[in-house]
Amino acid sequence: MKYFLVLVILSLIQFGCARPNYLDSVKQDQQQTVNSEVYKLASASLGLAIDLAFDKTPNDSDENTFILQFHQPGSSVAVGVDQTIAIILWMPSMGHGSSPVKIQKIADGIYRVTKVYFIMPGDWEIRLQIKDQETSNVIEQINQKISI
């Protein structure tokens, strides 16, 4: 019985000291993007500049992630938007896209985009759509070309 009790206590200590996975995602949201590729976009309908910053050089072998930040031109302070944001990955030369991405609002005007898979090398477009919240109609589409 003593050995069983010792085994249970040791198991609890080992599992109780494990680092929870959610801490890594919280830390990522708090860090600024470092050593990444940043694309400068502009929205005519919103009158805002948009930074699209990859966490690392985009590739066709791993999941890619990037941050979208909306701000006034000439400023780096994020500005919230009232419209819905959508992202479509499209490969014009092949006439197909990729799987849907996941968009998470981190703060006003700042979004983390994950599940970004460029399924093959070549020229891609990241299509940023700004949609009306009530009707879901596309107000504006901004295309960013990228080579993988």
FENSUL-V954728 format. One record per run of one state. SS is the DSSP state (H for helix, E for strand, - for the rest). FROM is the first residue (numbers start at 1). LEN is the number of residues. If there is no record, write none. Layout:
((SS	FROM	LEN) (SS	FROM	LEN))
//
This chain:
((-	1	1) (H	2	15) (-	17	5) (H	22	9) (-	31	7) (E	38	6) (-	44	4) (E	48	7) (-	55	9) (E	64	8) (-	72	6) (E	78	1) (-	79	5) (E	84	8) (-	92	4) (E	96	2) (-	98	4) (E	102	6) (-	108	2) (E	110	7) (-	117	6) (E	123	9) (-	132	6) (E	138	10) (-	148	1))
//
